[in-house]
Amino acid sequence: MASAEGPPLQRAGALIDVMDALPREMRSRGHDVSVALPLYREIRTNTAFEEKETGITVDIAVGDKSYVAEYLEGRSANGVQLFLLRCDEFFDRPGIYGERGQQYEDNAARFIFFCKAVLELARRLTPQVQILHVHDWAAALVPVFVRAHGLPFKTVLTIHRLGEQGSFWGLDFRLTNLPERFFTLHGVEFFGRLNFLKGGILYADKITTVSEHYRRAILTPAGGHGLDGVLRENAHRVTAILHGADYARWNPISDRLLPANYDMRKLQGKQICRDALLEEMKLASSPRGPVWGMVTRVVEEKGFEILVPLLDRLLWDNVRLLILGEGDPAYETALAVTARKFPSKFAYQKDYDEKLAHLIEAGMDISLIPSRFEPSGLNAMYNLKYGALPVALATGGIQQIIEDYDPVTDEGYGFLCYDYSTEAFWDAIKRACGLFNDRKLWTKLMKRAMARDFSWDASAQRYEELYGELVHPKDVAA
């Protein structure tokens, strides 16, 4: 598997969670699995992670220049084999894709190098690699290079975030060293630009995305981010596999980062976690009102354009709010300003902290998910397991995970809104607030939410079947 993000990076993000859980699940099913990702500065300075030299170095051509790829090896916390691709000129930087909201100007060269280095690694591994499973735009040129050079690998592309496509100036195509025939309407060219993700869609043997609702959405003009036409033409190769929750890491009954553990039968530990969270973030512990929380990327697609305008309204009420995550500097500034305005009610922390992330999950009563796009909804799965009822926009995987509470039928356990607007989301927030003080009902909804099971078993089986179709295609004559 190849991805620009994955363990041992420590930050919020569904892609990192998937790159932790899916390889582990496939390994537990008896498959040889390894993960390739760039050796970023953040990984090199992580004292808890140990890597060793493999002795393999390869010269990689990127346009007219040549760069040395050095391969290091390590193990994830789950025991999965990791290969870290080192090229300090490209990856010894503070960020992954950029800094302070600005993308690195040479991202095309950086990830063309990465895709080529992944292939050079795959060619040298024994036993021979059968499948290259790449994730999102940064690794999406791998299937293109496989096809161009006639390499003996089957390829799978998983689209987690279609909105981020790896779109660069057309002149950057020369950095691929591919024949000119690949820079056409039927190749990696898209309106005169080089588009990594389009290339992956066209040349991968199989394409997956992370929920059935998201699969349907990306085939429409509204959700396709311009690539809906390309995806519709290749819809026969697009499969939806709802990703699972990593309950090995995110489960309140076994979570070692919490001050107290709990489950749906013994909820006392959640109150202890709530008190510890408020104390940790120096927020007022009384009077008792709902604690709201988010562990997320602070970017527009996560709904901050409709959330920020209503923060004052929310915080004038008897609530506490905690947000953990980094992203767009404008939204980071808005959150920091609001935190200074309501110092006893709202805490915002930009830098990701694993222990705090788990404490927020366990200590909050209600989670906020205003995302315009939420392909897989992994955060919602974690919220439910920790007994935090979500207020969410009904989009993507959310619709497969959260059932809106209906007081007439007494079914459901969350609060959905169906219009992407500040007022619609505010109405959903008010519904949640109105029920919170009915402690008996709220406890019943919490237990109902915590009983939901989104483990990786079914998802891993679907991937195993998909891999099997590629390695052992059915006899057409039969």
C-alpha positions as CSV (number, residue, x, y, z in Angstrom):
1,M,0.0,0.0,0.0
2,A,1.2,3.5,-0.8
3,S,0.0,6.8,0.7
4,A,1.2,10.2,1.5
5,E,-0.2,9.8,5.0
6,G,-0.1,7.0,7.6
7,P,1.4,5.9,10.8
8,P,3.7,6.8,12.5
9,L,2.4,10.3,11.6
10,Q,0.3,11.6,14.6
11,R,-2.5,13.9,13.5
12,A,-6.2,13.9,12.9
13,G,-7.4,12.4,9.7
14,A,-9.4,9.4,8.4
15,L,-6.6,8.5,5.9
16,I,-4.1,7.9,8.7
17,D,-6.6,5.8,10.6
18,V,-7.3,3.7,7.5
19,M,-3.6,3.3,6.8
20,D,-3.2,2.0,10.4
21,A,-6.2,-0.4,10.5
22,L,-6.5,-1.8,7.0
23,P,-3.0,-3.2,6.6
24,R,-3.2,-4.6,10.1
25,E,-6.5,-6.4,9.3
26,M,-5.1,-7.8,6.0
27,R,-2.0,-9.0,7.9
28,S,-4.2,-10.7,10.5
29,R,-5.9,-12.6,7.6
30,G,-2.6,-14.1,6.6
31,H,-1.5,-11.7,3.8
32,D,2.0,-10.2,3.4
33,V,1.4,-6.4,3.7
34,S,3.8,-3.5,3.6
35,V,3.1,0.2,3.5
36,A,5.2,2.8,1.7
37,L,5.2,6.5,2.7
38,P,7.6,9.4,2.6
39,L,10.1,9.9,5.4
40,Y,8.9,13.3,6.6
41,R,10.8,15.4,9.2
42,E,7.9,14.6,11.6
43,I,8.7,10.9,11.5
44,R,12.5,11.4,11.7
45,T,12.0,13.4,14.9
46,N,9.6,11.0,16.5
47,T,11.7,9.4,19.2
48,A,9.2,6.6,19.7
49,F,9.6,5.3,16.2
50,E,12.7,3.4,15.1
51,E,13.7,2.9,11.5
52,K,16.7,1.1,10.1
53,E,18.6,1.2,6.8
54,T,17.8,-1.3,4.1
55,G,20.9,-0.5,2.1
56,I,18.7,0.1,-1.0
57,T,19.2,3.4,-2.9
58,V,17.8,4.2,-6.3
59,D,18.3,7.1,-8.7
60,I,14.9,8.5,-9.6
61,A,14.4,10.7,-12.7
62,V,12.0,13.6,-12.3
63,G,12.1,15.5,-15.5
64,D,15.7,16.5,-16.4
65,K,16.9,16.0,-12.8
66,S,17.8,12.9,-10.9
67,Y,17.2,12.4,-7.1
68,V,18.4,9.6,-4.8
69,A,15.7,7.6,-3.1
70,E,16.9,5.9,0.1
71,Y,14.7,3.2,1.6
72,L,14.4,2.7,5.4
73,E,12.4,0.1,7.1
74,G,10.4,0.0,10.4
75,R,7.3,-1.5,12.0
76,S,4.0,0.2,12.9
77,A,2.7,-0.2,16.4
78,N,0.5,-3.0,14.9
79,G,3.6,-4.9,13.5
80,V,3.0,-4.0,9.9
81,Q,6.1,-3.6,7.8
82,L,6.7,0.1,6.8
83,F,9.0,1.4,4.1
84,L,10.0,5.0,4.5
85,L,11.2,6.7,1.3
86,R,13.9,9.3,2.1
87,C,14.7,12.2,0.0
88,D,15.5,15.2,2.2
89,E,15.2,17.7,-0.6
90,F,11.5,16.8,-0.9
91,F,10.4,15.6,2.5
92,D,12.6,17.2,5.2
93,R,10.1,20.0,5.7
94,P,7.7,21.0,8.5
95,G,4.6,20.1,6.6
96,I,3.3,17.2,4.4
97,Y,1.7,19.2,1.6
98,G,2.5,22.7,2.7
99,E,2.7,25.3,5.5
100,R,0.5,28.0,6.9
101,G,-2.3,27.2,4.4
102,Q,0.0,27.4,1.4
103,Q,0.9,24.3,-0.7
104,Y,4.5,23.7,-1.5
105,E,5.2,24.9,-5.0
106,D,7.0,21.7,-6.0
107,N,4.3,19.3,-4.9
108,A,4.1,17.9,-8.4
109,A,7.8,17.0,-8.4
110,R,7.6,15.7,-4.8
111,F,4.9,13.2,-5.4
112,I,5.9,12.2,-8.9
113,F,9.2,11.2,-7.2
114,F,7.2,9.4,-4.5
115,C,5.2,7.4,-7.0
116,K,8.3,6.4,-9.0
117,A,10.1,5.5,-5.8
118,V,7.2,3.2,-4.7
119,L,7.4,1.3,-8.0
120,E,11.2,0.9,-7.7
121,L,10.7,-0.5,-4.2
122,A,7.9,-2.9,-5.4
123,R,10.2,-4.2,-8.2
124,R,12.8,-5.2,-5.6
125,L,10.7,-6.8,-2.9
126,T,10.6,-10.6,-2.5
127,P,8.3,-12.5,-2.7
128,Q,7.1,-10.5,-5.7
129,V,4.4,-8.0,-5.0
130,Q,1.0,-8.8,-6.6
131,I,-1.0,-5.8,-5.8
132,L,-0.2,-2.1,-5.4
133,H,-3.0,-0.4,-3.4
134,V,-2.6,3.4,-3.6
135,H,-4.6,6.0,-1.6
136,D,-5.7,9.4,-2.8
137,W,-4.0,11.8,-5.3
138,A,-0.5,11.8,-4.0
139,A,0.0,8.1,-4.9
140,A,-2.4,8.1,-7.9
141,L,0.2,8.2,-10.6
142,V,1.4,4.7,-9.6
143,P,-1.2,2.9,-11.8
144,V,-0.2,5.2,-14.7
145,F,3.5,4.3,-14.4
146,V,2.6,0.6,-14.1
147,R,0.6,0.7,-17.3
148,A,3.1,2.9,-19.2
149,H,6.0,0.5,-18.3
150,G,4.1,-2.8,-18.5
151,L,4.9,-3.7,-15.0
152,P,3.5,-7.0,-13.5
153,F,1.4,-5.5,-10.8
154,K,-2.4,-5.2,-10.3
155,T,-3.4,-1.8,-9.0
156,V,-6.2,-0.5,-6.7
157,L,-6.9,3.2,-6.1
158,T,-8.9,4.2,-3.1
159,I,-10.5,7.7,-3.2
160,H,-10.9,9.2,0.2
161,R,-11.1,12.9,-0.7
162,L,-12.1,13.6,-4.3
163,G,-11.9,17.3,-3.8
164,E,-8.1,17.0,-3.5
165,Q,-6.9,15.8,-6.9
166,G,-3.3,16.8,-7.4
167,S,-3.9,19.3,-10.1
168,F,-0.8,21.1,-11.4
169,W,0.4,23.2,-14.3
170,G,0.4,21.3,-17.6
171,L,4.2,22.0,-17.9
172,D,4.7,19.8,-14.9
173,F,3.8,16.8,-17.0
174,R,7.4,16.8,-18.3
175,L,8.4,15.8,-14.7
176,T,6.7,12.4,-15.2
177,N,9.0,11.4,-18.1
178,L,6.0,9.7,-19.7
179,P,5.4,9.7,-23.4
180,E,3.4,12.6,-24.8
181,R,0.4,10.3,-25.5
182,F,-0.4,10.2,-21.8
183,F,-1.0,14.0,-21.7
184,T,-4.3,13.8,-23.6
185,L,-8.0,13.7,-22.9
186,H,-7.7,10.0,-22.4
187,G,-4.7,10.4,-20.1
188,V,-3.6,12.6,-17.2
189,E,-4.5,15.9,-18.9
190,F,-7.5,17.7,-17.5
191,F,-8.4,21.1,-19.0
192,G,-4.8,21.7,-19.8
193,R,-3.5,20.7,-16.4
194,L,-1.7,17.6,-15.0
195,N,-4.2,15.8,-12.8
196,F,-2.8,12.9,-10.7
197,L,-6.2,11.6,-9.6
198,K,-7.7,11.5,-13.1
199,G,-4.7,9.4,-14.1
200,G,-5.3,7.0,-11.3
201,I,-9.0,6.7,-12.1
202,L,-8.2,5.9,-15.8
203,Y,-5.4,3.4,-15.3
204,A,-6.1,1.6,-12.0
205,D,-7.5,-1.9,-12.3
206,K,-10.0,-1.3,-9.5
207,I,-11.2,1.9,-7.9
208,T,-12.8,2.0,-4.4
209,T,-14.3,4.7,-2.3
210,V,-15.2,4.8,1.3
211,S,-19.0,4.5,1.4
212,E,-21.9,3.8,-0.9
213,H,-23.4,7.3,-0.4
214,Y,-20.1,8.8,-1.3
215,R,-19.8,6.6,-4.4
216,R,-23.1,7.9,-5.6
217,A,-22.2,11.5,-4.8
218,I,-18.9,11.5,-6.8
219,L,-20.8,10.3,-9.9
220,T,-22.8,13.5,-9.9
221,P,-21.9,17.1,-11.0
222,A,-22.6,18.3,-7.4
223,G,-20.2,15.9,-5.8
224,G,-17.8,15.0,-8.5
225,H,-15.5,18.1,-8.3
226,G,-15.3,18.2,-12.1
227,L,-14.3,14.5,-12.4
228,D,-17.8,13.1,-12.3
229,G,-17.8,12.5,-16.1
230,V,-14.5,10.6,-15.9
231,L,-15.9,8.6,-13.0
232,R,-19.2,7.8,-14.7
233,E,-17.3,6.5,-17.7
234,N,-15.4,4.2,-15.4
235,A,-18.2,3.5,-12.9
236,H,-18.0,-0.3,-13.7
237,R,-14.7,-0.3,-11.9
238,V,-15.8,1.8,-8.9
239,T,-16.7,-0.2,-5.7
240,A,-17.9,1.2,-2.4
241,I,-16.5,-0.3,0.8
242,L,-17.5,1.3,4.0
243,H,-14.4,1.6,6.1
244,G,-14.5,0.3,9.6
245,A,-13.6,1.9,12.9
246,D,-10.3,0.9,14.5
247,Y,-11.6,-0.3,17.8
248,A,-8.2,-1.5,18.8
249,R,-7.2,2.1,19.2
250,W,-10.6,3.8,19.7
251,N,-12.7,1.9,22.3
252,P,-13.6,3.4,25.7
253,I,-13.5,0.0,27.5
254,S,-9.9,-0.6,26.6
255,D,-8.5,2.9,25.8
256,R,-5.3,3.3,27.8
257,L,-5.1,7.0,27.3
258,L,-8.2,7.7,29.4
259,P,-8.3,8.4,33.2
260,A,-11.2,5.9,33.5
261,N,-12.6,3.2,31.2
262,Y,-16.3,2.6,30.5
263,D,-18.9,0.9,28.3
264,M,-22.6,1.0,27.8
265,R,-23.2,-1.1,30.9
266,K,-21.0,1.0,33.2
267,L,-21.1,4.6,32.3
268,Q,-19.5,6.1,35.4
269,G,-16.1,6.4,33.7
270,K,-17.5,8.8,31.1
271,Q,-18.3,11.3,33.8
272,I,-14.7,11.0,35.1
273,C,-13.4,11.6,31.6
274,R,-15.7,14.6,31.2
275,D,-14.4,16.2,34.4
276,A,-10.8,15.4,33.5
277,L,-11.3,17.0,30.1
278,L,-12.7,20.2,31.5
279,E,-9.9,20.4,34.1
280,E,-7.2,19.7,31.5
281,M,-8.4,22.5,29.2
282,K,-9.2,24.8,32.1
283,L,-12.9,25.2,31.4
284,A,-15.6,25.7,34.0
285,S,-17.0,22.5,35.4
286,S,-20.3,24.0,36.4
287,P,-23.2,24.6,35.9
288,R,-23.6,21.3,34.2
289,G,-24.4,21.7,30.5
290,P,-23.5,19.7,27.4
291,V,-19.8,19.4,26.5
292,W,-19.4,19.7,22.7
293,G,-16.3,18.6,20.8
294,M,-14.5,18.2,17.5
295,V,-11.3,16.4,16.5
296,T,-10.8,17.4,12.9
297,R,-9.0,19.2,10.2
298,V,-9.9,22.9,10.4
299,V,-10.8,23.5,6.8
300,E,-13.8,24.6,4.8
301,E,-14.9,21.1,3.7
302,K,-15.3,20.2,7.3
303,G,-18.0,22.8,7.6
304,F,-16.3,25.6,9.4
305,E,-17.9,28.2,7.0
306,I,-21.3,27.3,8.6
307,L,-20.0,26.6,12.1
308,V,-17.9,29.7,12.8
309,P,-20.8,32.1,12.4
310,L,-22.9,30.4,15.1
311,L,-20.2,29.9,17.7
312,D,-21.2,33.0,19.7
313,R,-24.8,31.8,19.7
314,L,-23.8,28.4,21.0
315,L,-21.4,29.7,23.6
316,W,-23.8,32.2,25.2
317,D,-25.7,29.1,26.4
318,N,-24.7,26.8,29.2
319,V,-22.2,24.7,27.2
320,R,-18.5,23.9,26.9
321,L,-16.8,23.4,23.6
322,L,-13.4,21.9,22.6
323,I,-11.9,21.8,19.2
324,L,-8.6,20.1,18.3
325,G,-7.0,20.4,14.9
326,E,-5.1,22.5,12.4
327,G,-5.8,23.7,8.9
328,D,-6.8,27.0,7.3
329,P,-5.1,29.9,9.0
330,A,-8.3,32.1,8.7
331,Y,-10.4,29.5,10.6
332,E,-7.6,28.9,13.1
333,T,-7.6,32.6,13.8
334,A,-11.4,32.8,14.2
335,L,-11.3,29.9,16.7
336,A,-8.5,31.4,18.7
337,V,-10.4,34.8,18.9
338,T,-13.5,33.0,20.0
339,A,-11.6,31.1,22.7
340,R,-10.3,34.4,24.1
341,K,-13.8,35.8,24.1
342,F,-15.2,32.8,26.0
343,P,-12.2,31.6,28.0
344,S,-14.2,29.5,30.5
345,K,-16.4,27.9,27.9
346,F,-14.3,27.3,24.7
347,A,-10.9,25.8,24.2
348,Y,-9.1,25.5,20.9
349,Q,-5.8,23.7,20.4
350,K,-4.2,23.7,17.0
351,D,-1.4,21.1,17.5
352,Y,-2.6,17.5,17.5
353,D,-2.1,15.6,20.7
354,E,-3.1,11.9,20.7
355,K,-4.0,11.8,24.4
356,L,-6.1,14.9,24.2
357,A,-7.9,13.5,21.1
358,H,-9.0,10.4,23.1
359,L,-9.9,12.5,26.1
360,I,-12.2,14.7,23.9
361,E,-13.9,11.7,22.4
362,A,-14.5,10.3,25.9
363,G,-15.3,13.5,27.7
364,M,-17.7,15.2,25.3
365,D,-21.5,14.7,25.3
366,I,-22.2,15.8,21.8
367,S,-19.9,15.9,18.7
368,L,-20.2,18.5,15.9
369,I,-19.9,17.2,12.3
370,P,-20.9,20.1,10.0
371,S,-18.8,18.7,7.1
372,R,-19.9,19.5,3.6
373,F,-18.1,16.3,2.5
374,E,-17.7,13.4,4.9
375,P,-16.8,10.4,2.7
376,S,-16.4,7.7,5.2
377,G,-17.6,9.2,8.5
378,L,-14.9,7.5,10.7
379,N,-15.1,10.3,13.3
380,A,-18.9,9.6,13.7
381,M,-18.1,5.9,14.3
382,Y,-15.7,6.8,17.1
383,N,-18.2,9.3,18.5
384,L,-20.9,6.7,18.8
385,K,-18.6,4.1,20.5
386,Y,-17.6,6.7,23.1
387,G,-21.2,7.8,23.8
388,A,-21.0,11.2,22.2
389,L,-24.2,11.8,20.2
390,P,-23.4,13.5,16.9
391,V,-25.0,16.6,15.4
392,A,-24.1,16.2,11.7
393,L,-24.9,17.2,8.1
394,A,-26.4,14.2,6.3
395,T,-23.7,13.6,3.7
396,G,-21.5,10.8,2.5
397,G,-20.9,8.0,4.9
398,I,-22.8,9.9,7.7
399,Q,-26.0,8.6,6.2
400,Q,-24.9,5.0,6.7
401,I,-23.7,5.6,10.2
402,I,-26.0,8.0,12.0
403,E,-29.7,7.5,12.4
404,D,-31.6,10.7,13.1
405,Y,-33.6,10.6,16.4
406,D,-37.3,10.5,15.9
407,P,-39.3,11.3,19.1
408,V,-42.5,9.9,17.6
409,T,-41.1,6.4,17.0
410,D,-38.4,6.7,19.6
411,E,-35.8,5.5,17.0
412,G,-32.4,6.8,16.2
413,Y,-29.5,8.3,18.2
414,G,-28.2,11.4,16.5
415,F,-29.3,14.7,15.1
416,L,-29.0,15.2,11.3
417,C,-29.6,18.3,9.2
418,Y,-30.2,18.1,5.5
419,D,-29.3,21.6,4.3
420,Y,-25.7,22.9,4.3
421,S,-26.4,26.2,6.0
422,T,-25.7,27.9,9.4
423,E,-29.4,28.0,10.2
424,A,-30.2,24.4,9.4
425,F,-27.2,23.3,11.4
426,W,-28.3,25.5,14.3
427,D,-31.7,23.9,14.3
428,A,-30.1,20.5,14.7
429,I,-28.0,21.8,17.6
430,K,-31.1,23.1,19.3
431,R,-32.8,19.7,19.0
432,A,-29.8,18.1,20.7
433,C,-29.8,20.8,23.4
434,G,-33.5,20.3,24.0
435,L,-33.1,16.6,24.8
436,F,-29.9,16.8,26.8
437,N,-31.6,17.7,30.1
438,D,-33.8,14.6,29.9
439,R,-31.1,12.5,31.5
440,K,-33.1,9.2,31.3
441,L,-33.7,9.7,27.5
442,W,-30.2,10.9,26.9
443,T,-28.7,7.9,28.6
444,K,-30.9,5.6,26.5
445,L,-29.7,7.3,23.3
446,M,-26.1,7.0,24.4
447,K,-26.4,3.3,25.0
448,R,-28.2,2.9,21.7
449,A,-25.3,4.7,19.9
450,M,-22.6,2.7,21.8
451,A,-24.2,-0.6,20.7
452,R,-23.5,0.2,17.0
453,D,-20.6,-1.9,15.7
454,F,-18.6,-0.7,12.7
455,S,-15.6,-3.1,13.1
456,W,-13.2,-3.7,10.2
457,D,-14.2,-7.4,9.8
458,A,-16.7,-6.8,7.0
459,S,-14.6,-4.1,5.3
460,A,-11.5,-6.3,5.3
461,Q,-13.4,-9.2,3.8
462,R,-14.6,-7.0,1.0
463,Y,-11.1,-5.9,0.2
464,E,-9.9,-9.4,0.4
465,E,-12.5,-10.4,-2.2
466,L,-11.6,-7.5,-4.4
467,Y,-7.9,-8.4,-4.3
468,G,-8.8,-12.0,-5.0
469,E,-10.6,-10.9,-8.2
470,L,-7.5,-9.2,-9.4
471,V,-5.0,-12.0,-8.6
472,H,-7.3,-14.9,-9.5
473,P,-9.7,-13.6,-12.2
474,K,-12.7,-15.8,-12.9
475,D,-12.4,-18.0,-15.9
476,V,-14.5,-16.1,-18.5
477,A,-15.2,-19.4,-20.4
478,A,-16.7,-20.9,-17.3
